[in-house]
Amino acid sequence: MYLVIAFLTLSFLLSFWMGYRRILRLQHLNQRRVINAVVGALILLTTISAGQWLDLISQDIAAHFTMFLYCLVGGFFFGFAFKMISLKQSARETEYVYRSFWTDAAPNIIAILIIVFGIYRTGILHFGPYTGIGITSGLSLLGFGFLGLTIKIVPEFRDKGILILDQYVSWEKVVAYRWQSENVLLIEYYTPDDKLTDFTTHIPPEDQLQIERLLAKKLKQYHQDKKEMMGQTKDDF
């Protein structure tokens, strides 16, 4: 029993580290990868169920393997969430974010409901019975809900940079911006590997003057700092 707990704890911590390092990001997901992951999970669960039905896999082994998967998922979500909190702290205070019921309140409500259901799954709310499956599945739901609270579905324009879902773009990487349509703003920036890319976001008419002033101020500040750095470099020579 202690060996199983130690193994599950180690799995959770290893997965937490992988989530904190963000070895898998939202930008890596596409339709094909999501479908393959879902199909793979269904095949795995079907294989385990068939093995139990044919008495090839014992119930204990199936339960331990399921708990192992829950620990991996929960640890990854928790690690990712803590990384997002760290990024938000690095980006400092929020300068602008588009707020509405569907972009702010609704996602938070869903995340809180997932967290509450995760706590319920652990058995804490009704004081047991406590099971390995219940506790580990509850932890995975808690991690997913916690992650949902740390990620905004709209860009967050902060003092030191922009948070686009789980991606942090410092103002030094922002190149230019323009209005792609009446209410759609396009921002061009460099990725960490110095590739030029862009993203678009909806800005309501009443907020357009505010975001224009913010972007103009940040781009001007960046270009001024860059000129000063280049001037200091020339003086050193």
C-alpha positions as CSV (number, residue, x, y, z in Angstrom):
1,M,0.0,0.0,0.0
2,Y,2.8,2.4,0.9
3,L,4.6,1.5,-2.2
4,V,1.5,2.4,-4.3
5,I,1.1,5.7,-2.5
6,A,4.8,6.6,-3.0
7,F,4.5,5.7,-6.8
8,L,1.4,7.8,-7.2
9,T,3.0,10.7,-5.4
10,L,6.1,10.5,-7.5
11,S,3.9,10.4,-10.6
12,F,2.0,13.5,-9.5
13,L,5.2,15.4,-8.8
14,L,6.8,14.5,-12.1
15,S,3.7,15.5,-14.0
16,F,3.5,18.7,-12.0
17,W,7.1,19.5,-13.1
18,M,6.1,18.8,-16.7
19,G,3.1,21.0,-16.5
20,Y,5.1,23.8,-14.9
21,R,7.6,23.5,-17.7
22,R,4.7,23.6,-20.1
23,I,6.0,20.8,-22.4
24,L,2.5,20.9,-24.0
25,R,0.8,24.2,-24.7
26,L,-2.5,25.2,-26.1
27,Q,-0.9,26.4,-29.3
28,H,0.3,22.8,-29.9
29,L,-3.2,21.5,-30.0
30,N,-5.0,21.1,-33.3
31,Q,-8.0,19.1,-34.5
32,R,-5.9,16.0,-35.5
33,R,-4.0,15.9,-32.2
34,V,-7.2,16.3,-30.1
35,I,-8.9,13.5,-32.0
36,N,-5.9,11.2,-31.8
37,A,-5.7,11.8,-28.0
38,V,-9.4,11.1,-27.5
39,V,-9.3,7.9,-29.7
40,G,-6.2,6.8,-27.8
41,A,-7.8,7.3,-24.4
42,L,-10.9,5.4,-25.6
43,I,-8.8,2.5,-26.9
44,L,-6.9,2.3,-23.6
45,L,-10.0,2.4,-21.5
46,T,-11.7,-0.2,-23.7
47,T,-8.6,-2.5,-23.5
48,I,-8.6,-2.3,-19.7
49,S,-12.4,-3.0,-19.5
50,A,-12.0,-6.0,-21.9
51,G,-9.0,-7.3,-19.9
52,Q,-11.1,-7.2,-16.7
53,W,-14.1,-8.9,-18.4
54,L,-11.8,-11.6,-19.7
55,D,-10.1,-11.9,-16.3
56,L,-6.7,-11.0,-17.8
57,I,-6.4,-7.9,-15.7
58,S,-7.3,-7.9,-12.0
59,Q,-9.5,-5.2,-10.5
60,D,-6.7,-3.9,-8.3
61,I,-4.3,-3.5,-11.3
62,A,-7.0,-1.7,-13.3
63,A,-7.7,0.6,-10.3
64,H,-4.1,1.4,-9.7
65,F,-3.5,2.1,-13.4
66,T,-6.5,4.4,-13.5
67,M,-5.3,6.2,-10.4
68,F,-1.9,6.6,-12.0
69,L,-3.5,8.3,-15.1
70,Y,-5.5,10.6,-12.8
71,C,-2.3,11.6,-11.0
72,L,-0.6,12.4,-14.2
73,V,-3.5,14.5,-15.4
74,G,-4.0,16.3,-12.1
75,G,-0.3,17.0,-11.6
76,F,0.1,18.4,-15.1
77,F,-2.9,20.7,-14.6
78,F,-1.7,22.0,-11.2
79,G,1.8,22.6,-12.5
80,F,0.5,24.4,-15.6
81,A,-1.8,26.6,-13.3
82,F,1.1,27.5,-11.0
83,K,3.2,28.5,-14.1
84,M,0.4,30.7,-15.3
85,I,0.3,32.4,-11.9
86,S,4.0,33.0,-12.1
87,L,3.7,34.5,-15.6
88,K,0.9,36.8,-14.4
89,Q,3.2,38.0,-11.6
90,S,6.0,38.6,-14.0
91,A,3.8,40.6,-16.4
92,R,2.7,42.8,-13.4
93,E,-0.7,44.5,-13.1
94,T,-3.4,44.4,-15.8
95,E,-3.6,47.5,-18.0
96,Y,-6.5,46.3,-20.1
97,V,-8.6,43.2,-20.6
98,Y,-12.0,43.0,-22.4
99,R,-14.6,42.0,-19.8
100,S,-18.0,40.6,-20.4
101,F,-20.2,37.8,-19.0
102,W,-19.0,35.3,-21.6
103,T,-15.3,36.1,-21.4
104,D,-15.0,36.7,-17.7
105,A,-17.8,35.5,-15.5
106,A,-19.0,32.4,-17.4
107,P,-15.6,30.7,-17.6
108,N,-14.9,31.4,-13.9
109,I,-18.3,30.0,-12.9
110,I,-17.6,26.8,-14.9
111,A,-14.1,26.5,-13.4
112,I,-15.5,26.9,-9.9
113,L,-18.2,24.3,-10.5
114,I,-15.5,21.9,-11.7
115,I,-13.5,22.6,-8.5
116,V,-16.5,22.0,-6.3
117,F,-17.3,18.7,-8.1
118,G,-13.6,17.7,-7.7
119,I,-13.8,18.3,-4.0
120,Y,-17.0,16.3,-3.9
121,R,-15.3,13.4,-5.8
122,T,-12.6,13.2,-3.1
123,G,-15.2,12.5,-0.5
124,I,-14.3,15.5,1.7
125,L,-17.8,17.1,1.5
126,H,-19.6,14.1,2.8
127,F,-16.8,12.8,5.1
128,G,-16.1,9.6,3.1
129,P,-16.0,6.9,2.0
130,Y,-12.5,7.7,0.7
131,T,-11.2,5.7,-2.2
132,G,-8.1,5.9,-4.3
133,I,-10.1,6.4,-7.5
134,G,-12.3,9.1,-5.9
135,I,-9.3,11.0,-4.4
136,T,-7.2,10.9,-7.6
137,S,-10.1,11.7,-9.9
138,G,-11.0,14.6,-7.6
139,L,-7.4,15.9,-7.8
140,S,-7.5,15.8,-11.6
141,L,-10.8,17.8,-11.6
142,L,-9.4,20.3,-9.0
143,G,-6.3,20.8,-11.2
144,F,-8.4,21.4,-14.3
145,G,-10.7,23.8,-12.5
146,F,-7.7,25.6,-11.0
147,L,-6.1,26.0,-14.5
148,G,-9.4,27.3,-15.8
149,L,-9.2,30.2,-13.2
150,T,-5.7,31.2,-14.3
151,I,-6.3,31.3,-18.1
152,K,-8.3,34.0,-19.8
153,I,-9.9,33.3,-23.1
154,V,-9.2,36.9,-24.2
155,P,-5.7,38.6,-24.2
156,E,-4.6,40.3,-21.1
157,F,-2.6,43.5,-21.7
158,R,-0.4,43.9,-18.7
159,D,2.4,46.3,-17.7
160,K,5.3,44.1,-18.9
161,G,3.6,42.2,-21.7
162,I,0.6,40.5,-23.2
163,L,-0.9,37.1,-22.0
164,I,-2.5,35.3,-24.9
165,L,-4.2,32.2,-23.3
166,D,-1.1,30.4,-22.0
167,Q,1.5,32.4,-24.0
168,Y,3.4,35.4,-22.6
169,V,4.6,38.0,-25.1
170,S,6.8,40.8,-23.7
171,W,6.3,44.3,-25.1
172,E,9.8,44.1,-26.5
173,K,8.5,41.4,-28.9
174,V,5.5,43.4,-30.1
175,V,6.2,45.0,-33.5
176,A,3.1,46.7,-34.7
177,Y,-0.7,46.8,-34.5
178,R,-3.6,47.7,-36.9
179,W,-7.3,47.5,-37.1
180,Q,-8.2,44.5,-39.3
181,S,-11.8,45.5,-39.3
182,E,-14.0,47.9,-37.3
183,N,-13.8,46.0,-34.0
184,V,-11.0,43.5,-34.6
185,L,-7.5,44.5,-33.6
186,L,-4.4,42.7,-35.1
187,I,-1.1,42.7,-33.3
188,E,2.1,41.5,-34.8
189,Y,4.9,40.1,-32.6
190,Y,8.0,37.9,-32.6
191,T,7.9,34.4,-31.1
192,P,10.7,33.2,-28.8
193,D,12.4,31.7,-31.9
194,D,12.2,35.1,-33.6
195,K,9.4,34.3,-36.1
196,L,7.0,37.0,-36.9
197,T,3.4,36.1,-36.2
198,D,0.2,37.8,-35.1
199,F,-3.1,37.4,-33.3
200,T,-6.4,39.1,-33.5
201,T,-8.8,40.1,-30.7
202,H,-12.2,41.8,-30.5
203,I,-12.2,45.3,-29.0
204,P,-15.6,47.0,-28.3
205,P,-15.9,50.6,-29.7
206,E,-16.0,52.1,-26.2
207,D,-12.6,50.6,-25.4
208,Q,-10.8,51.3,-28.6
209,L,-9.4,54.7,-27.6
210,Q,-8.0,53.2,-24.4
211,I,-6.3,50.3,-26.1
212,E,-4.9,52.6,-28.9
213,R,-3.3,54.8,-26.2
214,L,-1.9,51.8,-24.3
215,L,-0.4,50.2,-27.4
216,A,1.1,53.5,-28.6
217,K,2.6,54.2,-25.2
218,K,4.1,50.7,-24.9
219,L,5.6,50.7,-28.5
220,K,7.0,54.2,-28.0
221,Q,8.5,53.2,-24.7
222,Y,10.1,50.1,-26.2
223,H,11.6,51.9,-29.2
224,Q,13.0,54.6,-26.9
225,D,14.6,52.0,-24.6
226,K,16.0,50.3,-27.6
227,K,17.6,53.5,-28.9
228,E,19.1,54.2,-25.5
229,M,20.6,50.7,-25.3
230,M,22.1,51.1,-28.8
231,G,23.5,54.5,-27.9
232,Q,25.1,53.1,-24.7
233,T,26.6,50.2,-26.8
234,K,28.2,52.7,-29.3
235,D,29.6,54.7,-26.4
236,D,31.3,51.6,-25.0
237,F,33.1,51.2,-28.3
